[in-house]
Amino acid sequence: MENITKRISRKNLNLDSTLPLTISAQYGLVDQRKFFDKQIASKKLENYLLLKNGEFAYNKSYSKDYPFGAIKRLNNYKLGVLSTLYIAFKPVSINTDYLEEYFDSTKWYKEIYKRATEGARNHGLLNISPQDFLS
């Protein structure tokens, strides 16, 4: 993915957004306050990642139905903020609709599996670095 996407590390320093997002494997990137019925994010959102419509985020948290986490595109909002625990990226030389379909499948699992070593699961999160993920 390193040739077709670029990692996003832009922070919300100017408070361009006050919308805390979370990744739902079923519903995509959603308003955290509505999803959890409360805000889990810190009150200070300046150090959160600023995500723009059409950009993607990877939630390394896994479950029975999503053994390698979930990757979703921001579709429903112009801007939002995410915890730096997520890996955010944007397409640079690939069709964004194709990428969304790809990540909604299980085809990408084999690549994550290659990069996550035995015993790499820790407290419900896959232990994979942004560099390994993007490679």
N, C-alpha and C positions, 0 to 999 in steps of 0.2 A: 504494500500500500504506500510505501514511501515515495514512489514516483507519481502516484495518482491522488494523494491527499497531503494535507499539511496540518501539523498539530496546531491547535489553538491554545495559546497561553495568555490571551488578553484578559486583563482583570477589569473589574467593574469600578475602577478608581473614581470616575466622575458620577457614579450612581446613575448610569444611563438606564438601568432597569432596577426595579425593586420587586420583580417577580421571581420568587424562588421556585426552581423546577426540580422535579425528580423524574427518574426513568421508571416507568411502569412497563414491564415486559408485554403486557396486554394492550395498553393504551398509548404507549410512546412517552414523549416528554410532556409532562403535565404539570399544572400548578400544584405545588406541594401543599399549599394551604387547603385546597379543595380535596386533594387525594387523601391526606392524612387527617383532615378536619382541624389542622393546626399547623403552625409554621415550625418546622424542625430546624431550619437554617438559623444561623446566628442573626442577631438584629443588625449587626454591622456587615453589610454585603459588599463592601469595597474590595475585599480580597477574594471574592468569588470569581469564577470564570464567567465572562460575558459571552453568551451564545446568541448568534443571529439566526433568523429564519433560514432554513436550508442547510444548516450545519448539523453535525452529528456528535453524539456523545456515547461513550461506552461505560456501562455500569458493570464493574467486575464482580458484583455480588451475584452469587449463583443460587439456584434452587433445583428441585427435582425436575421441573419441566424446562429449566434453562440452565443446563450444567456448565455453561461457559459464560453466563451473564447475558446481557442484552445490549444491543446497539440500536439507537433510534435517532431519527432526524427530527429537528425542531420544525414542526409543520403548523402548529396552531397559534403561534404568537410571533410577533415581530422580533422581540428580544426577551431574554430571560437569563437568570444566573444559576450557576451550578457549583456545587462543592468542588474543590480541587482534587477530591478523591476520584472524580470521574476523569476519563481521558476524552478530550474534545478535539475534533478535527473537521476539516472541510475538504470537499472534493476540489481538485485543481485541474485534473485532466481526465475526468470520467463523468458520465452522465449520472446526475444525482438520483434520478428515479431508479436507474439500474442498481445503484449502490444500495438504495433503500430496500429494494426487492431482495437483493443478495443477503443483506443482514437480517431480513425477515425469514430467511431460510435457515437451514442447518449447515449449509455448504462451507461456511467460514469456520466451523468448529474444528476441523482438522488442522487448520493453520494455528489456531490458539493452542490446541493440544500439543503441537510440536514445540511451542515456545514455553509452555507451562510445564516445569519439571515435576517429577514425582514428589508428592508431598508439598506442592505449591499452594495448596488451599489452606487459608489461615483465617479463622474467625468468620467464615462465610464469604470471604473474598478470595478471588484468584490472585496469586502473587505474580503479577506480570507488569514489567515496567512499561512506561509509555514508548520507549525506544523499541522494545521487543514487540509490543503490540503493533506499532506502525510499520515494523519490518515485515 
